[in-house]
């Protein structure tokens, strides 16, 4: 192993799909050939310029990349202290970062001759992105979504159906993202020949955590270039919300070897990180275990049974986290904190009031931590946070949480 690999945080996973002790491939015998085929195809594709030419064309002309890096002037003035920049991935086609990864996976699926695409979704943004790209390429699309999330994310459910996807409500467990992923994996085992599973986050069996990260790293690559143009240097701090962790890893990865850049991931603290487990802060309140094909930090009881997480944010309502985040946590390269529902709602309103940007509840968690730390930092300290999704999908959830009654006169 070269000294460059040892000294770099950007080279994982190893040949076994491990980031330190995390990651790996814990799947049924039926799925192993599919996983190995996917890994081989991705390794071939990574060095194929024709693939990247197609990706770059679609990122530019279909998704709308590069997304802007926006200096939040009024928010900076309101909070005092550090300068706050937002990486505006909510301006992507479909309204979130998810499409960056979906394009890559579905192009891979087409190369592998797959005609049926399945996906899991929580907030619905990955489901919408998958349905969108399937519609573009004329592929069958089935999206598994927890019944609880179907109810609280109705706008995205309607969008998926408009785009031709079949939305399958999952009633097992608490009816959230974990349960949707369980059923998607069961589907994949059943229909192995023609089906491709498009996973939406940096979790699952190898090669998914690395593959999704690679596709999402376009966020951080753009942010590096844009920050150099705006400030003439790299940011002092980068911040993103963490559920499974794809938007965060997309921002973080290109900065991992820049030791001057502080990296902070913000988990969903729900009603507070305590023994009641009414949160989804896997790193703050969990411990290592195995779920959905990989070893990572999880919310679990003393017997290793996975606990039901809780968050007002459907996209962060997952009792685990991507294995690379677990590794970054244990090595200390990144710091992970939690933010409560109440704090996220306050940040949601703060963004609306100061910048005219209605954020999704997911990045509202990241913004809440920005609001905590910015006032105590010097005015020349530069923060870059990932505004990874827009809030159209969350307005009814927020109205209910704030006890706002919407009538015709409103």
C-alpha positions in Angstrom: 0.0 0.0 0.0 1.5 3.4 -1.0 2.1 6.1 1.5 -0.3 8.3 -0.6 -3.1 5.9 0.1 -2.3 5.6 3.8 -2.3 9.4 4.2 -5.4 10.1 2.2 -9.0 10.1 3.3 -10.2 9.9 -0.3 -9.0 6.5 -1.4 -11.5 4.1 0.3 -13.1 1.7 0.3 -10.6 -1.2 0.1 -10.9 -4.2 -2.1 -13.4 -5.7 0.3 -15.6 -2.6 0.2 -14.5 -1.5 3.7 -13.9 1.9 5.2 -11.8 0.8 8.1 -14.1 -1.8 9.8 -17.2 -0.4 8.2 -19.0 -1.2 5.0 -18.6 -4.6 3.3 -21.1 -6.8 1.6 -23.7 -8.7 3.8 -26.2 -10.0 1.3 -28.1 -13.2 0.4 -26.5 -15.7 -1.9 -29.1 -14.8 -4.5 -28.0 -11.2 -4.7 -24.3 -11.8 -4.7 -23.9 -12.4 -8.4 -25.9 -9.1 -9.1 -23.7 -7.2 -6.7 -20.5 -8.6 -8.3 -21.8 -7.8 -11.8 -22.6 -4.2 -10.7 -19.2 -3.8 -9.2 -17.5 -5.1 -12.4 -19.6 -2.8 -14.6 -18.9 0.2 -12.4 -15.2 -0.4 -12.4 -15.2 -0.6 -16.2 -17.4 2.4 -16.6 -15.4 4.7 -14.3 -12.6 4.8 -16.9 -14.9 5.1 -19.9 -14.8 8.7 -21.2 -18.0 8.1 -23.2 -19.9 7.5 -19.9 -18.6 10.7 -18.4 -19.3 12.6 -21.5 -22.9 11.5 -21.3 -23.1 12.3 -17.6 -21.6 15.7 -18.0 -24.0 16.5 -20.9 -27.0 15.5 -18.8 -25.8 17.2 -15.7 -25.4 20.4 -17.7 -28.4 20.4 -20.0 -30.9 18.2 -18.0 -30.1 18.7 -14.4 -28.9 22.3 -14.6 -25.4 22.0 -13.2 -23.3 23.6 -11.9 -25.6 24.6 -9.1 -24.8 28.1 -7.8 -22.7 28.9 -4.8 -24.7 31.7 -3.1 -23.5 34.2 -0.5 -26.3 34.5 2.0 -25.8 38.2 2.8 -28.9 38.9 4.9 -28.5 35.7 6.8 -24.9 36.5 7.5 -25.9 40.0 8.7 -28.7 38.6 10.9 -26.4 36.0 12.6 -23.3 38.1 12.8 -19.9 36.4 12.6 -18.9 34.0 9.8 -19.7 34.5 6.1 -22.3 31.9 5.1 -22.4 30.4 1.6 -25.1 28.0 0.4 -24.4 25.4 -2.3 -27.8 25.6 -4.1 -28.5 22.0 -5.1 -32.1 22.5 -4.4 -32.1 24.3 -7.8 -31.4 21.1 -9.7 -34.1 19.6 -11.8 -36.5 17.7 -9.4 -35.5 20.0 -6.5 -32.7 18.1 -4.8 -29.3 16.5 -5.1 -30.7 13.1 -5.6 -30.7 13.3 -9.4 -26.9 13.6 -9.5 -26.6 9.9 -8.5 -29.8 8.6 -10.2 -28.5 9.6 -13.6 -25.3 7.6 -13.1 -27.0 4.5 -11.8 -29.6 4.4 -14.5 -27.1 4.9 -17.2 -25.2 1.9 -15.7 -28.5 -0.1 -15.6 -29.1 0.5 -19.3 -25.5 -0.6 -20.1 -26.2 -3.8 -18.1 -29.4 -4.4 -20.1 -31.8 -3.8 -17.1 -35.3 -2.7 -18.0 -37.0 -2.4 -14.6 -35.7 0.0 -12.0 -36.7 -0.1 -8.3 -35.9 2.4 -5.6 -36.6 3.2 -2.0 -37.5 6.7 -0.9 -38.2 8.6 2.4 -38.8 12.2 1.6 -39.7 11.3 -1.9 -36.9 13.2 -3.6 -35.0 10.1 -4.6 -38.2 8.5 -5.8 -39.1 11.6 -7.9 -35.5 11.7 -9.3 -35.7 8.0 -10.2 -39.2 8.3 -11.7 -37.9 11.3 -13.7 -34.9 9.6 -15.2 -36.9 6.4 -15.9 -39.5 8.5 -17.8 -36.7 10.1 -19.8 -35.2 6.7 -20.8 -38.5 4.8 -21.1 -37.9 2.4 -18.2 -40.3 0.7 -15.8 -40.1 2.3 -12.4 -41.3 1.0 -9.0 -40.7 3.0 -5.9 -41.1 1.6 -2.4 -42.1 4.2 0.2 -43.1 3.8 3.8 -46.9 4.3 4.4 -46.1 7.0 7.0 -44.0 8.9 4.5 -46.6 8.5 1.7 -49.0 10.4 4.0 -46.6 13.2 5.0 -45.0 13.6 1.5 -48.1 13.7 -0.6 -46.8 16.2 -3.2 -43.9 14.0 -4.1 -46.1 10.9 -4.3 -48.3 12.7 -6.8 -45.2 13.8 -8.8 -43.9 10.2 -8.9 -47.3 9.0 -10.2 -47.4 11.8 -12.8 -44.0 10.6 -14.0 -45.3 7.1 -14.5 -43.9 5.3 -11.5 -45.7 2.7 -9.4 -45.5 3.8 -5.8 -45.8 0.9 -3.3 -46.7 1.9 0.2 -44.9 -0.1 2.8 -46.8 -0.8 6.0 -44.3 -2.9 8.0 -42.4 -1.4 10.9 -43.2 2.3 11.3 -43.7 2.8 7.6 -40.6 4.9 6.9 -37.3 4.8 5.0 -35.9 1.7 6.7 -39.0 -0.3 5.9 -39.1 0.9 2.3 -35.5 -0.3 1.8 -36.3 -3.7 3.3 -39.1 -4.2 0.8 -37.0 -3.0 -2.1 -34.3 -5.5 -1.2 -36.9 -8.3 -1.1 -38.1 -7.2 -4.6 -34.6 -7.4 -5.9 -34.1 -10.9 -4.7 -37.4 -11.9 -6.4 -36.8 -10.3 -9.8 -33.0 -10.6 -10.3 -32.9 -11.0 -14.1 -34.3 -7.7 -15.4 -34.3 -5.5 -12.3 -31.7 -2.8 -11.2 -31.9 -1.5 -7.6 -31.2 2.3 -7.6 -30.2 3.0 -4.0 -30.5 6.7 -3.1 -27.9 7.1 -0.4 -24.3 6.1 0.5 -25.4 2.9 2.3 -26.1 -0.6 1.3 -23.7 -3.3 0.2 -20.5 -2.5 -1.6 -20.2 -1.0 -4.2 -23.2 1.3 -3.5 -21.6 3.5 -0.8 -18.6 4.4 -3.0 -20.6 4.6 -6.2 -23.2 6.9 -4.9 -20.5 9.0 -3.2 -18.6 9.3 -6.5 -21.7 10.5 -8.4 -22.6 13.0 -5.7 -19.0 14.3 -5.4 -19.9 16.7 -8.2 -21.3 18.9 -5.5 -18.0 19.3 -3.6 -15.9 19.5 -6.8 -18.0 22.5 -8.0 -18.0 24.0 -4.5 -14.2 24.0 -4.4 -13.9 25.8 -7.7 -16.7 28.2 -6.9 -15.3 29.1 -3.5 -11.8 29.8 -5.0 -13.6 32.2 -7.5 -15.6 33.8 -4.7 -13.1 34.0 -1.9 -9.7 33.1 -3.4 -9.4 30.2 -1.0 -11.2 27.1 0.4 -13.9 27.4 3.0 -13.0 27.1 6.7 -16.0 24.9 7.4 -18.3 22.7 5.3 -21.7 21.6 6.8 -24.4 19.2 5.5 -27.4 17.3 6.9 -27.0 13.5 7.4 -29.6 10.8 7.0 -28.0 8.0 5.0 -25.6 10.8 4.1 -25.3 11.2 0.3 -25.6 14.9 0.0 -23.1 15.3 2.9 -20.6 12.8 1.4 -21.0 14.6 -2.0 -19.9 17.9 -0.4 -17.4 16.4 2.0 -15.4 14.0 -0.2 -13.5 16.5 -2.3 -12.4 18.3 0.9 -11.3 15.3 2.9 -7.6 15.8 2.3 -7.7 19.5 3.0 -6.9 19.5 6.7 -7.6 23.2 7.0 -11.3 22.6 6.2 -13.5 21.6 9.2 -16.2 19.1 8.2 -19.5 18.9 10.1 -22.4 16.5 9.5 -25.7 17.3 11.2 -28.0 14.4 12.2 -31.7 14.4 13.0 -32.1 14.9 16.7 -35.9 14.5 16.7 -37.3 15.3 20.1 -33.8 15.1 21.6 -31.0 12.5 21.8 -31.7 10.5 24.9 -32.7 7.0 26.0 -36.2 7.3 24.5 -34.6 7.0 21.0 -37.0 9.6 19.6 -34.4 10.7 17.1 -32.3 9.4 14.2 -28.8 10.4 15.4 -27.0 7.1 14.7 -23.5 8.4 15.4 -24.5 10.5 18.4 -26.7 7.8 20.0 -26.0 4.5 18.2 -23.4 1.8 17.9 -21.9 -0.4 15.2 -24.0 -3.2 13.7 -25.2 -4.6 10.3 -28.2 -3.3 8.3 -29.1 -3.3 4.6 -25.9 -5.1 3.5 -23.3 -3.1 5.4 -21.7 -2.6 8.8 -22.2 0.9 10.2 -23.5 2.8 13.2 -27.1 2.0 13.9 -29.8 2.7 16.5 -30.3 -0.7 18.2 -31.2 -2.2 21.5 -29.1 -4.4 23.7 -30.0 -7.5 21.6 -29.0 -5.9 18.4 -32.6 -5.3 17.2 -32.9 -2.2 15.0 -34.9 0.6 16.7 -37.4 2.8 15.0 -35.9 6.3 14.6 -37.9 9.5 14.7 -37.6 12.8 12.8 -39.9 15.4 11.4 -37.8 15.1 8.3 -38.8 12.1 6.2 -35.4 12.1 4.4 -33.4 11.9 7.7 -35.8 9.4 9.3 -33.4 6.4 9.1 -31.8 4.5 12.0 -28.4 4.1 10.3 -25.8 6.0 8.3 -23.5 5.4 5.4 -20.4 3.4 6.4 -17.9 6.0 5.2 -19.5 8.5 7.6 -19.0 6.0 10.4 -15.3 5.7 9.4 -14.9 9.5 9.3 -16.5 9.7 12.7 -14.1 7.2 14.3 -11.0 8.6 12.6 -12.1 12.1 13.8 -11.8 13.6 10.3 -15.4 14.8 10.4 -17.5 15.9 13.4 -21.1 14.9 13.8 -23.7 16.7 15.8 -27.5 16.6 16.1 -30.2 19.2 15.7 -33.8 18.8 17.1 -37.0 19.1 15.1 -37.7 22.4 16.9 -34.3 23.9 15.9 -34.8 22.7 12.3 -38.2 24.4 12.1 -36.7 27.6 13.4 -34.0 27.5 10.8 -36.6 26.7 8.1 -38.3 30.0 9.0 -35.0 31.9 9.3 -34.1 30.9 5.7 -37.5 32.0 4.4 -37.4 35.3 6.2 -33.8 36.4 5.4 -33.1 34.9 2.0 -36.4 34.1 0.4 -35.4 30.5 0.1 -37.8 27.8 1.3 -35.6 24.9 2.3 -36.5 21.3 2.7 -36.5 20.1 6.3 -33.3 18.1 5.6 -31.0 21.0 4.9 -32.9 23.0 7.6 -31.0 20.8 10.1 -27.7 21.8 8.6 -28.8 25.5 8.6 -29.8 25.2 12.3 -26.2 24.2 13.2 -24.9 27.1 11.1 -27.1 29.4 13.1 -25.6 28.0 16.3 -21.9 28.4 15.4 -21.8 31.4 13.0 -22.3 34.1 15.6 -19.2 33.0 17.6 -16.9 32.8 14.6 -14.7 35.6 13.1 -16.2 37.6 10.3 -13.5 36.3 7.9 -14.5 32.7 8.7 -16.2 31.1 5.7 -18.9 28.5 6.0 -20.3 26.5 3.1 -23.4 24.5 3.7 -25.3 22.3 1.3 -28.8 23.5 0.6 -29.6 20.0 -0.8 -33.4 20.3 -1.3 -36.2 22.7 -1.7 -39.1 22.8 0.7 -42.2 22.5 -1.5 -42.7 18.9 -0.3 -42.6 20.0 3.4 -44.9 22.9 3.6 -47.9 20.9 5.0 -45.7 19.2 7.5 -44.3 22.5 8.6 -47.7 24.1 8.8 -49.0 21.3 11.0 -45.9 21.5 13.3 -46.3 25.3 13.6 -50.0 24.9 14.2 -50.8 27.1 11.2 -54.3 26.6 9.7 -54.3 27.2 5.9 -57.6 28.6 4.6 -58.7 30.2 1.4 -58.3 33.6 3.0 -54.7 32.8 3.8 
